[in-house]
């Protein structure tokens, strides 16, 4: 696979921060690239996302199999064979700042 191929994720993928799916991670737990999809592509506020997660309805907005690009990420082949791995820029891994009043889930 080429190093410059488009790297994507779905909300059914495992969030490396929580070890749960992205669709079961609160906004504050999302890596930056997933948080950007929530607020940009899906046009949801952080608190709205947290309510969807609490109600187990996030897939209604994201789609279970819909793929979203990770800008700047590249897929690299393991040096000794055995598949590949994804390298994500550090700035896109960090969770986004969430105003205190939007943290907390109605549940």
Secondary structure, DSSP 8 states (H G I E B T S, - for coil): --TTS--EE-TTSB-TTTSSBGGGS-GGGS-HHHHHIIIIIS---HHHHHHHHHTT-HHHHH-SS--EE-TT-EEEE-TTSS-EEEE--HHHHS-----GGG-S---
